């Protein structure tokens, strides 16, 4: 299982939100590239980056921070947040990221999703954010009527390679990950599943590994020191 330390970007800084609430934001590092280097030094090979302003409003307001992270590390960087057209996908891939994540656009623009999957294959992933069993979009602010299980199955039928699934209720809450959810999804889906939201302890890492998920994203627990990245990476191998 792969470990993806996470950097969320707002205003060129590394931040964390509590359950997706932009009014409950903590700034952890004024220099996201420095945070990325620290993750690399701890043994990480992958990095999950989200432009939270892009997710909320569209566009790439933190593009230069992403550029600095890619240029300043040897990490395999995946980026999501505000990716809603082919030009944005190309802009990020040209920076040197290894994978671009579609979120809102995967729900709202099926033609774009299908075209991106045909053109870029496994270099495009989809992030599905769940609240009470339904898909949330636009930086988690809008809850759709789309059942998560149905949407995930549909994505698999389109040939998606990697699905990043976030349980919003656990994100940033330090209450542990939703092990039941990821066990059920892993059993049902054949694509690569990456778990996100509430991964807070070594027990979470070991439990997710047993579910068969492809990867786990770890955020707040790394910044607070509740989880040691080097230990997590070794345990996940």
Buried (B, 14 or more C-beta within 10 A) or exposed (E): BBBBBBBBBBEBBBBBBBBBEBEEBEEBBEBBBBBBBBBBEBBBEBBBBBBBBBBBEBBBBBBEBBBBBBEBBEBBBBBBBBBBBEEBBEBBBEBEBBBBBBBBBBBBBEEBBEBBBEEBEEBBBBBBBBBEEBBBBBBBEEBBEBEBBEBBEEBBEBEBBBBBBBBBBBBBBBEBBBBEBBBEBBEEBEBBBBBBBBBBBBEBBEBBBEBEBBBBBBBBBBBEEEBBBEEBBEBBE
